[in-house]
Amino acid sequence: MRKGVLRGEFVYISGNLVEKLYRQGYGEMIGEDTLEIHALEAAHLVWTNKITVVDESNEQVGLSVLFNLIAKDPRGFLKFVVYSDLRRRNRVVVYERATDFLRLYPKGKKVGDAAAKELVFSLSEDEPITHKFVLDMVEKVARLRKSLILAVVDDEMNVTYYKAQNFMPDKREGYPLDELPLVTGTIIGDRVIVFDENAGDLYVNGFWGHPLGIEKPDPLKRYDVPLQLPLIEAIYLASKGKLKVRTYDGKDKNLSELREEFSKGRERAKLREIVYTYWRDLGFIPKAGSKYGVDFLVYERGPGLEHAPYVCLIGGVNDKIRPVDLIRSGRIATSVRKDLVVSLVSGKNVVSYKLTWFKP
């Protein structure tokens, strides 16, 4: 078994086999036949019985000493868990001394065979982070022409991996608003019911609302039944001049009053409206996503014509979220073959990032 000598925070291994270790992603070469490896790398090698470590007095160094060195970095143990998990999966991963990332090489490749394509950032599942933190990391990694992998560690040291990337959907042709008739609806609670004879045209020309009493509407059929609109859709149509809203006793409800009603029954009402408007203006069709534990299902063509390709969470760019909450939504999205998009309000703009499950 190879022997390493601990000096300070590094372990030094010499001999004619160090080149093999280096090619497997361990440490940095010092001269021609000496490998300098960080305590984290050494701890993994000791843990897997690949090396023994001694101090300069030739006394054996236990794993606890190496862990104490790792602990100087507040994220050190999380990195160790992720590093060891990737190694267990036979992946070549390099501990980066100057950054918070682990550098992951393509499957089957060693150092020198190909460039690393992913940078891995380790997170505890309950550690609150801001969406801005994720966006900044995505941008930073993209500038290096690599992909960001978030590795989320739970209390049992299980690791779940997700690829995070910027997401800027292209504008689609969508359903032209100018083809919609002007209709009048009655506000009842948190819904607007359209009894107008033209109500059926709203659903077939943009999937507005839901025909009353029809469980799964045919996307191409015009139904001659009242149409129920959730307030968020009513607000959008009213803002575009396609819907007038009245109370049961015939009083008009203006746009600001509709927004006030919406805020009474929905948390983060303003954020929801901004994100909804963002997707609709791009030609997509956002629908309620509560059955998937998200804010919206987002369709490209419409329900009944396709399965929604995206599930969407909303928030403010500086809002905090626990990684475990992202993972929960991500697991559901993966199980139903959708991408999780997080759409965030930043001032008057919306920025998004996308999370997709990653199998190392």
N, C-alpha and C positions, 0 to 999 in steps of 0.2 A: 504494500500500500504506500502511495506517495506520502511524503512528509512535508509539511509547510512550517515555516517559522514566523511567528507573530512578532512584528515590530510596529509599535504604535497602533494604528487602525487598519493596517494591512498585513496580509499573509504572503510570504514569499516562497515560491516553489522553484527549485532548480533541477536541471537534468535534461536528458535528451527527449523526454516525453512531453515537455511543456508546450511545444508547438501544437500538439494534438488538443490539449486543453484550451489553448487560445482559439483554435479554429472552431471549437465547440461553444465559443462565446464567453469564456471565462477570462477576466482580468485584462491587463495590459502587459506587453512584453517590455522588460527592462534589460537592455543588452540582448545578446543572442540566445541565452539559455536560462533566463530567469523570468518568472511570471509573477506579477504583482496583482493580487486579488483582494477585493474589498471584503470586510468582515461578513457582509451579507452573503456573498458568493461562497466564502469559506464555510459559513454556517450550513449552507445547503450541502456542500460537499462532505462535511463532517456528518451531517444528519443522514446522508445516503451512503455512508461508509466508503466514500471515494478517497478521502485523505484523512490523515491525522494532523493535528496542529500542536506544536510545542512552542514554548517561549525561548528566549535566547539562552536560558539556563538548561535547556533541553527537558524542561518539565512539561508534561502534557497539559494542554489547554482544553478545558471542557466547553461544551456548547453554551453554558451560561455566560462565560466570559465574552464570547462572540456576540451573544444576544445583548449584553450590556453595551457593547460598542454600537450595535445596530440601533439601540434605543436612543442614541444621541440625536438621531433624526426622528422627529415626532411621527413621521409616516413610515418609519423604518420597518416595523413589524408587518404592517399591511403589505409593503413591498415584498418582504420575505415570503409571505403567504402566497402572493400572486406569482412571484418568481418561481417558487417551488412547484406551484400548480402547473405552470407552463412547462417547466422542466419534466414534470411527471408525464406530461402529454407529448414528450419527445420533441419539444420545440426548442430551437436555439434562441435564447433571450439574453440580452446584454444589460447589465446594470450600468446605468449612466450616472457617473459621479457628479456631473455638473448640472443635472436637471432632475426633475421629479418623475421622469419617465423611465420605463423599461423599453428597450429597443427589441422589437420582435422581427425575426427573419422569416422568410417564406418557408412553408413546410418542406422538409427534406434538404434545406440549404444550410450551409455553414458559413461562418465569417470568411469573406473572400470569394464565395461562390456567386453571391447576388447581394444587392442592396436591401437593407431592411425596409419594409413597406409600412409597418405600423408602429406607433408609439403608444405604450400602455400606461394609463394612469390609474393608480389604486385608490379606492374609496371604501370607507366603512358604510354599511347599508343605512345607518341612522345618522350619519354626519350631514347636517344641513349644508347645502351649497346654494349659491345663487345661480339662476339661469345665465346671468352675465358671465359667471365664472366658466361655465361650459362653453358658451359662445366664444369667449376669449381664447380658451384652449383649442377649440376647433380651428379658429383662425390662425393661431400660432403654429399649429401642426401642419395646416394646409400650406402655409408659407414655406415649410420645409419639404413640401411635396410628399407628405405622408398622411396616413389616416390615423385618427384618434380612436383608441379603444378604451372604454371605461370598464374597469374591472372592479366589481362590487363584491365586497367580502362580508359574509354574514357572521353571526355569533358562533357558528359551528365551523367556521373557516372554509365554507363552500364559496366558490367564486363564480359569478355570473358575468358574462362579457357582452358588451354592446358596442357597436360601431356608431360613433356620433359624427355627423357631418352637417355642414350648412345646407339649407334647403331653400331654394328660390324657385317656386313653381312658375312655369311659363303661362302667360295669359292665354286663355282659350277663347274660342268663338262664343261659346255659351248660348244662352237663350236671350234674344234681343228683347229688352224691356219695351221698346216702342211698339211691339206687336201685342202687348197686353192691353186689355180693355181697362178703363177706369171703373172700379167697383166700389161698393159701399158695404161696410161690415159693422156688426154690433159687438161691442166689447162685453164679454161675460166672464168675470173673474180674470184669469190670466190668459184668456184666449179671445180671438176675434172670429166671430162666425159670419161667413158671407152667404147670405140667402139670395143674392143677386143672380139673375138668370145667366149671367156670364161667368159664374163661379167656376164652372167646369173648365173654362178656357185657361184658368190660372194653373191648374195642375198639369195639363198636357203641354203647356208652354213654359216650363221651367220648374215643375215639381214644387209649386208653392203650396204649402199647407198639406192637408190630407182630407180626401172626401169622407164626409161623415158616415160612419157605419160600414165602410169598406175596409176589410182587414188588410188585404194586399192588393192595392189598386193596380190594374193593368196600366203600364206606363204610356200606352198609346190610345187609351180609351177615354172619351169625355163622359164624365158622370154628371147626370142631372140631379145632384143632391147638394145640400149645403156643404160648404168648405170650411173646415176649422183651421185657423192660422195661429201658430204660437206667436206670442207678442214680438219676439225678435224678428220674425218674418214680416209681421204687420208693420213694425217700425221701419224696416228697410223699404217696403213697398210704399208706405206713406211718404218717406223721405224722397222717393223718386217720383212722387205725384201720381201713383197708380192705385192708391187706396184712400178712401175717406172712412173715418171711424166715428161711430156715434154710440151713445149710451142707449140702454133699453128704452129710455123715455125721449129719445130723439135729439139729445144735446150732442153737438160736435166735440170730438176730442182732438186737440191739436197734437203736433209731434212731441212737444215738450211734456205734455200731459201723459202721452203714451210712454215716454221714457221714464217718467216718474212712477207710473204703474209698474213698469218692468223692474225698476230698482227695488220696489217693495217686495217682490216675490223671488228675486234672483240675486245671489251673491255675485259680486264683481260684474254687475250689469253693464257698466260702461265698457269694461274690457271685452265682455262677450260680444257687445254690439260692434266694437271696432274690428275684432277678429272675424266675426261673421261677415261684415261688410267687405273686409279685405278679400276673403275667399269668393264671395259672390261677385265682386267687381272683377275678379280674375276669370270669371266664367265657370267656376266650380259650384257645386251644390252641397253646402253644409247642412246636415240634418242632425237631430238629437242623437247623442252617443252614449246616453246613460246606461244602456244595457251592456255596454262594453267598458263601463267605468271611466269614460272620457267625456269631454265636452261636446265634441262633434264627430260624426262620421262625415267624411268628405268624398263626394263622388265627382268623377270627371264627366259622366254622361247622365247619370240619374239612377235612382233606385228602381229595380226591375229590369234595367238595361245592363246592369253590371253589379258586381260586388264592389263596395267602396274600397279603393286602394289605400286610403289613409284613415287612421283614427287620430284625433287632434286633441291635445291638451292646451289650455290657454293660460296666460299669466302675464305679469309685468316683468320686464327684463331684469329688474332688481329683486324680484320675489325669491324667497328661499324655498327649496324643495329637498326632501330626503331622497337619496338615491334609491331606497327601497320602493318609494312610490313610483319612480320612473320604471323600475324593474317590473312592478306589478302590472302597470299599463303595458309595458313592453312584452311581457309574457302573454297577455291576452291578445295583443296585436299579432304576435308571432303565431299563436294557436289558430287564429282565423285568417292568417296569410295577409296581413296588412302591415304597413309601415306606421310607426308612431311618429307623428310630427308634433313638435312643441312650438306653438305660435305665440309670440311675445309682443306686448305693446311697449314701444319705446318712443315716448313723445307722441307724435301723430303717425308714426310708422309702425309696421309690423315686421318683425324679423323671426325667422324660424330655424330650428335645427331638427334633424331627423335621427331617430335611433333605430337600428336594426340589430337583431340578435346575431352574435358572432360566435362561431364554434372554432376554438383554437386548433 
